[in-house]
Amino acid sequence: MLDYHPKSTKPPALIYLRNTISLKGLKPGDYELIIILHDEIAKGPPATQAVKFRVIPTLAPAPASGDKVTR
C-alpha cells in the first residue's frame, strides 16, 4: 500500500506517513479497519491498530430553488 524510500544518509528522528483509502461502495454499517505496520529495518514485530468507524446513509439532496416538488 505504501513504500517509503529514505533519501538521507542520516536516519530521521521521526517519520510521518500518510495514506488514503476509499470508502466508496461500502454499505451503511459498522466497520473496523485494521492497520498493520511492518518495519523492514528494525525487523521487529509488526505494529497493529484497529480503528472502528461507521458509514452512515447519505441524505437525499434538497431540491434546488425553483425546482418543482412532486408529491
C-alpha positions, -999 to +999 in steps of 0.1 A: +000+000+000+028+024+008+065+023+002+089+047+019+124+051+004+147+074+025+168+098+006+190+109+035+223+094+047+213+100+084+183+083+099+155+107+106+143+112+142+106+110+132+088+098+101+052+106+093+035+086+067+000+093+052-023+071+032-058+075+019-083+048+013-117+049-005-149+040+013-169+041-020-191+011-023-193+004+014-229+000+026-240+018+057-230+000+089-203-005+114-168-014+103-133-020+117-101-011+098-070-030+109-037-013+102-005-034+103+029-017+100+060-037+092+094-021+099+117-037+074+148-020+090+143-029+127+129-063+118+108-062+150+072-075+153+046-056+133+027-028+150-011-031+147-040-008+154-077-013+149-099+017+141-137+014+143-159+036+121-194+039+109-207+046+074-240+064+076-266+066+048-265+097+027-294+121+028-313+129-003-303+164-016-327+192-010-344+204-042-327+235-057-347+267-056-371+270-085-374+232-088-409+217-087-415+193-058-439+165-067-459+147-040 
